[in-house]
């Protein structure tokens, strides 16, 4: 299939059905027509995936029942509470459970996309795409969503900075 087609006219077979997340995902997960089309198209897709909060649409379609899935860590408690049949794991960047994939956030969806390229075409094309996009060459799905590089920086306020131990990169002045 080339270009864009309405869900009603899309028949398949499809290589991948990908549901994006974003604002309003609760409304989309509650839309029986949309959820029905996702369920129908999942049956003619080689693989099904979601990015970030798009996991709610897959869960509403029953595609995550009795499966391990990861959404963005902030959305994980809501997904677990709303869909108790989903085994929510908020730690990894992305998860594959059978032919269903879920990814944690925008960059995790990019990691998953690179994994699809590697799965389908091998590691070298995936590396070329990663280089072109200026992203990490390989971040496996089981890598934590939380980066050690996102720790809080040293405080800028002088009175607070004096109480905090100096960082090797921070010069303190008296």
Protein Blocks (a to p, Z undefined) as FASTA:
>chain_A
ZZjddfklpnbjcfbdcddedehklmmmmmmklmmmmmmmmmmcfbdcdehjlmmmmmmn
opmgoiacdddfklmmmmmmmmmmbccdfkbmbdcehjaccdfblmlmmmmmmmmmmmmn
ojklmmmmmmmnopafbdcfklcfbdfklcccddfblklmmmpccdfkbccdZZ
